[in-house]
Amino acid sequence: MRLIGIVGLCLMLSACFTTAKSVSRSDGPMPSDTVQLLTNVSVPNSHLNSFAPTSKFLQCVPYAREVSGIEIYGDAWTWWAQAGNQNYARGHRPQVGAVLTLRKTSRLKLGHVAVVSAILDDRKILVNQANWGGDSRTRGKVHYRQPVVDVSPNNDWSQVRMMNTLGTFGRIYPAHGFIYQPRETAEAN
């Protein structure tokens, strides 16, 4: 039974990245379009706190705070500086349970945060996030296991492309990096 679940996960992950081949390269380079072998996919038991299903409109910040255990408040674009002030470890390498923080832009006026749910390779991760979408059908909802690729020239996760709710990779977004869970939160999960 467990093998069936792993095979199902492989099929789901491979479906996530098949649409990347149709994305225009005009917005910048994309890493390899191929899905890595299953042995290269890190799928931990879980480093995320549980989140009860809800029909309420959700913003990215309260969702990320609850599932990551990182107790930061305020708009998403302020999380990076706050994490440094509150002694949360920060860095430029993904870890399951860490919060990916996007910078404030003209499109993301409040920034954005998403929680790493799996690491596929050094340039591809999956995130769980709330309020990522372009219409009333997708906004305010939780989206699970959405692919994100690092397109930064130095492989430092300072520029990312996130798969949108239509199944394609959108524009390049500037990112601060990752805020890591406190050890006790990660160990408790």
Summary of the structure (lengths in Angstrom):
residues: 189
radius of gyration: 15.7
end to end distance: 23.4
largest distance: 47.4
contacts: 568
relative contact order: 0.21
helix: 28%
strand: 26%
